[in-house]
Amino acid sequence: MSDHLQSFLADRDEPCPNCRYNLRGVTVAMCPQCKRKLSLQLCQRQQPRRHFGLMYTLLGVALGYPLFNLINWFIQAWRLDNLSNWRSWMTWSYAQAFVLPLFSLVVYSIGLVRVISMHRRRRPLLNIYQNVMLVFLLVCTMQLLLYGIPWMRYWLFG
């Protein structure tokens, strides 16, 4: 067993990656319970598991946010009597549907920058969060384009 691994496990409660056995104070290079070989990379790689709850929450919001806005868009389109008149689309709920993606785009862009800065400390976090944040960024950009074009026409051409 390497000295680095032994000193790493001497004062930490690290679980075995295979069976979750507590490896504190282990002096051999394998798990006493499941006999899996241990390395320092395996012990350090288990840290991002603490963040799976946040990842699932972000993924749920990423899937629910566009669905909510799509339902809202269809309700507004159904309530409008003349869909060919694009000025009739300039309602408060339409403006709200434009402001929410703009706010979300800013918030998620800040989050994406923070995730990329996490890359320097922990590589596995980047793979999980970067995909979720990129989904948010793409959805918000698409919504800004979808809701922003009629507003730009209204402001530019009256």
N, C-alpha and C positions, 0 to 999 in steps of 0.2 A: 504494500500500500504506500502511495506517495505521501510525503510529509505534508504537502499542501492539502490533500484530501483529509488526512487525519486531523490536521489543525482546523480545517473548515468544519468538520463534524464534531469536534470536541466541545464546542460551546453553542451549537445550534440544534434546534429540533427540526431536522429535515426528514420528510417522509421518503420512503423508497418509491421511485417512479413506477414500479410495477405493482407492489402490494400495499403501499402506504405505511409500512412498518417504520417506526421512529428509529432513525439511524444515529441518534446522539451517542457519542462515545464508542462507536464501532471502530475496531482496530484492523479489520481485514477489508480487502477491496471487494467484498461481495455482501449482499444482504443476508443476514443470518436466517431469515424466514424463507425467502423464495430463491435464494442462491444466485441472484442476478448480479453480474459484475457492475461495479460502480465506478464512475469517473466524476471529476469535479464539474464537468459540463452538464452531466445529468442532474446533479444536485442543484445547480444554479438555474437550470432551465424550467424548473417547476414553479418559480415565482409568479408568472403571469396568470396562473389558474385562479388567483384571487380576483381577477378582473372579469371573469366570465359573466357574472351577473350584470355588470354594467354593459358588457358587449351585447347581451341579449336584450337589454332595455333599449339600447341605441338601435338595434336591428328592428325591434318592434315599432319604434317611432319612425324609422326609415320606411317601413312598409305601410304603416298606418297613416302617415302624413299625406302622401300623394293620394291615397284612397279617399281620405276625408275631403281633400280639395276637389277631387274628381266628382264625388257625390254632390258637394256644394255647387260646383259648376253646373251640373245637370239640373239641380233644383232651381238655380237662378235662370237657366235657359228655359226651363219649363214655365216659370212664372212670368217671363217677359212675353208680351203679346206680339211684338213685331221683332223677330230675330234678324230681319234683313237690315233694319235701321241700327247701325252700330253705335249711334249715340244713346240708344236705350240701354246699352250695356254699361253705361257709366253710372253705376249705382254705388252706394256705400259698401255693400257686401263685395262688389267687384274690386273696389279700391282696397278693401281689407284683404282680399285674396291676393292682391299685388304686394301689399306691404309685408304680410307674413313671410312670403318667400324671400323678400329682400332682407328682412331681419334675420331669417334663418341662414341665408347665404353668408352673412357677415359672421354670425355665431359659429357656424360650422367651418368656415375658413379659418377662424382663430383656433378652433379645435384641431383642424388638420395641421396647422403649424405646430401646435403643441405635440401632436402625435409624432410628427417628423422629428421633433427635438427629442422625444423619448427613444428614438432609434439609436441614439448614441449610447444609451444606457442598457437597453434590453431589446434585442432583435426580435423575439417572438411577438412583442406587443405591436410592432409596426404592421405585421401581416394581418392581424385581427382588426385593429382599429382603422388602418388605412383604407381597407376595403369598405368598411361601414361609412367612414367619413366621405369617401369618394362617391358613394351612392347618394348621400345627402347633398353633396355639392352638385352632382349632375341633376338631381330632381329639382333643386332650388333654381338652378340655371334654366332648366326647361320651363319651369313655371314663370320665371321672370320674363322669358321670351314670349310665352303664351299670353300672359296677362298684360305685358308691357306694350306690345305692339298697338293695340287699340288706344291705349292711353297716349302713346306718342303721336298717333294720328290725330287724336282729339286736340292735344296741345299744339301741334304744329300747324294743322290745317283747319282747326276750329270746327 
